[in-house]
Amino acid sequence: MLGNKRRLIVGLAFNKLADLLASAKTTLPALLISLGAPGWMVMWLVPIRESGALLPQALIGMYLRRKSARHHVWRLGMVVQVSAICTMLAAALVTEGFVAGLIILASLVFLSLGRSASSLTVKDMEADVSQKGERGKLVGLASTASGVMTLCAAVPLVYFEKELEGYSLYILLGSSALAFCVTLFLMFSIKTHVEIEESKNKSLFNWRFDNTVYRFVFVRGLFVHSALVAPYFMLESSQSAKSLLPFYLAAQALASMLSSFLWGKIADKSARFTLQLSGALAIIACVGLLAMEPENLWMSAGLFFILSIAHAGVRTGRKTYSLDIKDGQDRTELVGFSNTAIGLILLGFGGLYAILSSFIDFSVVYIMVAMLTMAICTTLMLPREK
């Protein structure tokens, strides 16, 4: 069991590294632009990546009702992700323009679907390998390790920028595929068999949840603002996005490395308090952005660092809460339903703020601060999970 814990922690760390190296917020936009793909394709990257990984999870969760061996689905999801990244790399090497963009977008759809399946089923693997009271620490250790590896991967690319000019994007994609393969290799031996209910009266499409599930989805839906607000730190800065990007990437990696383990320990005591504290930090970062309007690059990066710490806390808190509040198939369906709902909520809020920004004379960050404040207050609706 101890060996499985180590494999799980290292495997999750490599999985997080792979996600960062092929990020739809940084690497893939730069790739499409360099290949001369149409601008509208670049705008679809983040919606496809974020919602595509969340929306299918309710259907996958219902499919898993009659599947005890969840590790098979996880393995398939990982293989799909590796194949998608390799297809992107091949398209970048042999095509360009519209064709390259189309292939990469299609590959991103499959990458998101694979991510959806593996993200849902890995919760059962985590729960089988670790017990309540230590799962937050496990997630925190993996996030810390991935932060260290991200810095180790980013520094050489910055240092040897001239030598690697023209090849850095290919290196990032290849490294992402390799990291996914390492994850699959490390965690391949971990197996999980969930007890399933044999009921002739239970329809595959019958959703029945208690109030806890709906409360959790509502609270988590408000906390998505810790992620939605991130682009506005770059948009509202006087510095160019190109100059801010390496600092923001470093800030994000450092935040994950320095805070995730601590967030994990706090979440093992109370996931609710983790959400409350991280929400307060997100508000502090947003207020700093609105009040100071930072022109200094280091100040802007510092505020983004605080926001990244806050977002790491939100992720750890909601993951730990979902692991602890339910067991077995109930946990799988909670994660699947809530992730699907959050996918829709992300699309809804994203569209809302895109429209509002064209009509209001003040920053939408003010509205997001109000939403985060409401999110903290609504955590009081959640029952204690320990």
C-alpha positions in Angstrom: 0.0 0.0 0.0 2.9 2.3 0.8 4.3 1.6 -2.6 1.0 2.5 -4.2 0.9 5.8 -2.3 4.3 6.8 -3.7 3.3 5.8 -7.2 0.1 7.7 -6.9 1.8 10.9 -5.7 4.6 10.9 -8.3 2.1 9.8 -11.0 -0.3 12.7 -10.2 2.6 15.1 -10.2 3.7 14.1 -13.7 0.0 14.3 -14.8 -0.2 17.9 -13.6 3.1 18.6 -15.3 1.8 17.3 -18.6 -1.3 19.5 -18.3 0.8 22.6 -17.7 3.2 21.9 -20.6 0.3 21.6 -23.0 -1.8 24.3 -21.5 -4.7 25.8 -23.5 -3.9 29.2 -21.9 -0.2 29.4 -22.9 1.4 26.7 -25.1 -1.5 26.0 -27.5 -2.3 29.6 -28.3 1.3 30.3 -29.1 1.4 27.1 -31.2 -1.7 28.1 -33.3 -0.4 31.7 -33.8 3.0 30.4 -34.9 1.4 28.1 -37.4 -0.7 30.9 -38.9 -4.1 29.5 -37.8 -7.1 31.8 -37.9 -7.7 34.0 -34.8 -11.1 32.5 -34.1 -9.5 29.1 -33.5 -7.3 30.6 -30.8 -10.4 31.9 -29.0 -11.9 28.4 -28.8 -8.9 26.7 -27.1 -9.8 27.5 -23.4 -13.6 26.8 -23.7 -12.9 23.4 -25.4 -10.2 22.5 -22.8 -12.0 23.5 -19.7 -15.6 22.6 -20.4 -14.7 19.6 -22.5 -13.0 18.0 -19.6 -16.0 18.7 -17.3 -19.2 18.4 -19.2 -19.1 14.6 -20.1 -18.4 13.6 -16.5 -22.1 13.1 -15.5 -22.6 10.7 -18.4 -19.4 8.9 -17.6 -20.4 8.7 -14.0 -23.7 7.0 -15.0 -21.8 4.6 -17.2 -19.6 3.7 -14.3 -22.6 2.7 -12.1 -22.2 -0.8 -13.5 -18.4 -0.8 -13.8 -16.5 -2.0 -10.7 -13.0 -1.9 -12.2 -12.6 1.8 -12.6 -8.8 1.6 -13.4 -9.6 0.3 -16.9 -11.4 3.5 -17.7 -8.6 5.6 -16.2 -6.0 3.8 -18.4 -8.1 4.4 -21.5 -8.4 8.1 -20.7 -4.6 8.4 -20.3 -4.0 6.6 -23.7 -6.4 9.0 -25.4 -4.6 12.0 -23.9 -1.2 10.7 -25.1 -2.6 10.1 -28.6 -4.1 13.6 -28.7 -0.9 15.3 -27.8 1.1 13.2 -30.3 -1.5 14.2 -33.0 -1.0 17.8 -32.2 2.7 17.5 -32.4 2.5 15.7 -35.8 0.1 18.4 -37.1 2.5 21.1 -36.0 5.4 19.4 -37.8 3.8 18.7 -41.2 0.9 21.2 -41.6 0.2 24.9 -41.1 -2.6 27.5 -41.2 -6.2 26.4 -41.2 -5.5 22.7 -41.5 -3.1 22.7 -38.6 -5.6 24.6 -36.5 -8.4 22.3 -37.3 -6.4 19.2 -36.4 -5.2 20.7 -33.2 -8.7 21.8 -32.1 -10.1 18.3 -32.9 -7.2 16.8 -31.0 -8.0 19.1 -28.1 -11.6 17.7 -28.0 -10.2 14.2 -27.6 -7.6 15.4 -25.1 -10.4 16.9 -23.0 -12.5 13.7 -23.3 -9.6 11.6 -22.1 -9.0 14.1 -19.3 -12.6 13.9 -18.3 -12.5 10.1 -18.0 -9.2 9.9 -16.1 -10.0 12.8 -13.8 -13.3 11.2 -12.7 -11.9 7.7 -12.2 -8.7 8.7 -10.5 -10.8 9.9 -7.5 -11.6 6.2 -6.8 -7.9 5.3 -7.0 -7.0 8.1 -4.6 -9.7 7.1 -2.2 -8.6 3.4 -2.2 -4.9 4.2 -1.7 -5.4 6.8 1.0 -7.8 7.2 4.0 -9.8 10.2 5.2 -7.6 12.7 6.9 -4.6 12.2 4.6 -6.1 12.7 1.1 -5.6 16.4 1.1 -1.9 15.9 2.0 -1.6 13.5 -0.9 -3.1 16.0 -3.4 -0.9 18.7 -1.9 2.3 16.7 -2.3 1.5 16.0 -5.9 0.8 19.7 -6.6 4.0 20.7 -4.9 6.1 18.2 -6.9 4.5 19.4 -10.2 5.3 23.0 -9.3 9.0 22.0 -8.8 9.1 20.1 -12.1 7.4 23.0 -14.0 10.1 25.4 -12.8 12.8 22.8 -13.7 11.2 22.6 -17.2 10.7 26.3 -17.7 14.1 27.6 -16.6 16.1 25.9 -19.4 13.6 27.0 -22.0 14.1 30.6 -20.9 17.9 30.3 -20.4 18.5 28.7 -23.8 15.8 30.7 -25.6 18.0 31.7 -28.6 19.4 28.2 -29.1 15.9 26.7 -28.9 14.2 29.3 -31.0 11.6 27.7 -33.3 11.7 24.4 -31.4 10.5 25.3 -27.8 6.9 24.7 -28.6 7.6 21.2 -30.1 9.7 20.4 -27.0 6.9 21.4 -24.7 4.4 19.2 -26.6 6.8 16.3 -26.7 7.6 16.7 -23.0 3.8 16.7 -22.2 3.3 13.5 -24.1 6.2 12.0 -22.2 4.9 13.1 -18.9 1.5 11.5 -19.6 3.3 8.2 -20.5 5.3 8.4 -17.2 2.0 8.9 -15.3 0.5 5.8 -17.1 3.6 3.7 -16.3 3.7 4.7 -12.6 0.1 4.2 -11.9 -0.6 1.3 -14.2 -0.4 -1.2 -11.3 -2.9 0.6 -9.1 -6.3 -1.1 -9.4 -9.6 -0.2 -7.8 -12.8 -2.1 -7.5 -15.8 -0.1 -6.4 -18.9 -1.9 -5.0 -21.8 -1.3 -7.3 -25.5 -1.5 -6.7 -27.4 -4.3 -8.5 -30.9 -2.8 -8.9 -33.3 -3.6 -11.7 -35.3 -0.5 -10.8 -32.4 1.9 -11.1 -32.2 3.4 -14.5 -28.9 4.3 -16.0 -30.1 7.9 -16.5 -31.8 8.3 -13.0 -30.1 11.1 -11.1 -31.0 11.2 -7.4 -28.9 13.4 -5.1 -29.3 14.7 -1.6 -29.2 18.4 -0.7 -25.5 18.1 0.1 -24.6 17.6 -3.6 -26.6 20.6 -4.8 -25.2 22.8 -2.1 -21.7 21.7 -3.0 -22.3 22.4 -6.7 -23.7 25.9 -5.9 -20.7 26.8 -3.7 -18.2 25.4 -6.1 -19.9 27.3 -8.9 -19.2 30.6 -7.2 -15.6 29.7 -6.5 -14.9 29.3 -10.2 -14.2 33.0 -10.1 -10.7 32.3 -8.6 -9.9 30.9 -12.1 -12.1 33.2 -14.2 -10.4 36.4 -12.8 -6.9 35.3 -13.7 -6.8 36.6 -17.3 -7.9 40.1 -16.1 -4.6 40.4 -14.1 -2.8 40.4 -17.4 -5.5 42.3 -19.4 -5.6 45.2 -16.9 -1.9 45.5 -16.4 0.1 48.3 -18.1 2.8 45.7 -19.0 2.6 43.8 -22.2 1.3 40.2 -22.1 4.6 39.0 -23.6 6.7 40.5 -20.8 4.3 39.3 -18.1 3.9 35.7 -19.3 7.2 34.3 -17.9 6.7 36.0 -14.6 3.2 34.8 -14.3 4.2 31.2 -15.2 6.9 31.3 -12.6 4.5 32.8 -10.0 2.0 30.0 -10.7 4.6 27.3 -10.4 6.0 28.8 -7.2 2.6 29.2 -5.7 1.8 25.5 -6.4 5.2 24.4 -5.0 5.1 26.5 -1.9 1.4 26.3 -0.9 -0.1 23.0 -2.1 1.3 20.9 0.7 0.1 23.4 3.4 -3.3 23.6 1.7 -3.4 19.8 1.8 -2.8 19.7 5.6 -5.4 22.4 6.2 -7.9 20.5 4.0 -7.3 17.3 6.1 -8.6 19.3 9.1 -11.4 21.1 7.3 -12.0 21.4 3.5 -14.7 24.1 4.3 -12.2 26.3 6.1 -9.7 25.7 3.2 -12.3 27.2 0.8 -13.0 30.1 3.1 -9.3 31.0 3.6 -8.4 30.6 -0.1 -11.4 32.7 -1.1 -10.3 35.5 1.2 -6.8 35.4 -0.4 -8.3 35.6 -3.8 -10.3 38.7 -2.8 -7.1 40.3 -1.4 -5.4 39.8 -4.7 -8.3 41.2 -6.7 -8.6 44.3 -4.4 -4.9 44.9 -4.8 -5.3 44.8 -8.6 -8.2 47.3 -8.4 -6.7 49.6 -5.8 -3.1 49.8 -7.0 -3.5 49.3 -10.8 0.1 47.9 -10.7 2.4 49.4 -13.3 5.4 47.7 -11.8 6.0 44.2 -13.3 7.1 42.7 -10.0 4.0 44.1 -8.2 1.7 42.6 -10.9 3.5 39.3 -10.7 3.2 39.4 -6.8 -0.5 39.9 -6.9 -0.9 37.1 -9.4 1.3 34.9 -7.1 -1.3 35.6 -4.3 -4.1 34.7 -6.6 -2.4 31.5 -7.7 -1.9 30.5 -4.0 -5.7 31.2 -3.5 -6.7 29.1 -6.5 -4.5 26.2 -5.4 -6.4 26.3 -2.1 -9.7 26.4 -3.8 -8.8 23.3 -5.9 -7.4 21.4 -2.9 -10.4 22.3 -0.7 -13.1 21.3 -3.2 -11.2 18.1 -4.2 -10.8 17.0 -0.6 -14.4 17.8 0.2 -15.7 15.7 -2.7 -13.4 12.8 -1.6 -14.6 12.9 2.1 -18.3 13.7 1.9 -19.3 10.6 -0.1 -18.1 7.1 -0.6 -17.9 4.6 -3.5 -20.4 5.1 -6.4 -22.0 8.0 -4.5 -18.6 9.8 -4.7 -18.2 9.0 -8.4 -21.6 10.4 -9.2 -21.0 13.5 -7.0 -17.8 14.3 -8.9 -19.3 13.5 -12.3 -22.5 15.6 -11.8 -20.7 18.5 -10.1 -18.0 18.7 -12.8 -20.6 18.6 -15.6 -22.5 21.4 -13.8 -19.3 23.4 -13.3 -18.6 23.1 -17.1 -21.9 24.7 -17.8 -21.4 27.4 -15.1 -18.0 28.3 -16.6 -19.5 28.7 -20.0 -22.3 30.8 -18.6 -20.1 33.1 -16.5 -17.5 33.4 -19.3 -20.2 34.5 -21.7 -21.8 36.9 -19.2 -18.5 38.7 -18.4 -17.6 38.9 -22.1 -20.9 40.7 -22.7 -20.8 42.9 -19.6 -17.3 44.1 -20.4 -18.7 45.8 -23.6 -21.5 47.7 -21.7 -20.2 48.7 -18.3 -17.7 51.5 -17.6 -16.0 49.7 -14.7 -13.9 46.5 -14.4 -15.8 43.2 -14.2 -13.3 42.3 -11.5 -15.5 44.3 -9.1 -18.4 41.9 -9.8 -16.0 38.9 -9.4 -15.0 40.2 -6.0 -18.6 40.3 -5.0 -19.1 36.7 -6.3 -16.1 35.5 -4.3 -17.4 37.2 -1.2 -20.7 35.4 -1.7 -18.8 32.1 -2.2 -17.2 32.4 1.2 -20.5 33.1 2.8 -22.2 30.1 1.2 -19.6 27.6 2.5 -21.6 27.8 5.8 -24.3 25.9 4.0 -22.0 22.9 3.5 -22.2 20.1 6.2 -18.9 19.2 7.9 -17.2 16.4 6.0 -14.9 15.1 8.8 
